């Protein structure tokens, strides 16, 4: 049983290095985006498919979110409206 502990430790170390390399590649791509995009859209995983769309469908999606924010603002729900506006940015 003692022999399996170093093998397991090596496996964990190896998988950690693979994951770190994968994340480093994603980080390089992320760092190329303007800071307002990094701080907004990329925080919301639910918009991943929207980010992959062509420009016009993306603009429509953002317009819907903006209108949702406007409705919330009109209902004096300022914090929720602010969150919608952040999603648009």
Residue, then its C-alpha position, 0 to 999 in steps of 0.5 A: x500500500x505504501x507504494x501506491x501513495x507516491x504513485x497517487x501523489x505523482x498523478x495528482x501533481x501531473x494533473x495539476x500541471x495539465x490544468x494549470x497549463x490549460x488555464x494559462x492559455x485561457x488567461x492569455x486570451x482573457x487578458x487581451x480583452x479590454x478591462x470593461x469586458x473582463x469586468x462585465x460580460x466574462x463574469x457571467x457564464x450564462x452569456x458564453x453562447x452570446x459572446x460566440x454570436x455574430x455582432x447583430x445577434x449580440x446587439x439584440x441580446x444586449x438590447x434585451x438586457x438593457x430594456x430589462x434594466x430600464x424596467x427594473x429602474x422604473x420599478x425603483x429596483x436600482x440594485x437589480x437594474x444596475x446588475x442588468x446594465x453591468x451584464x450589458x457592458 
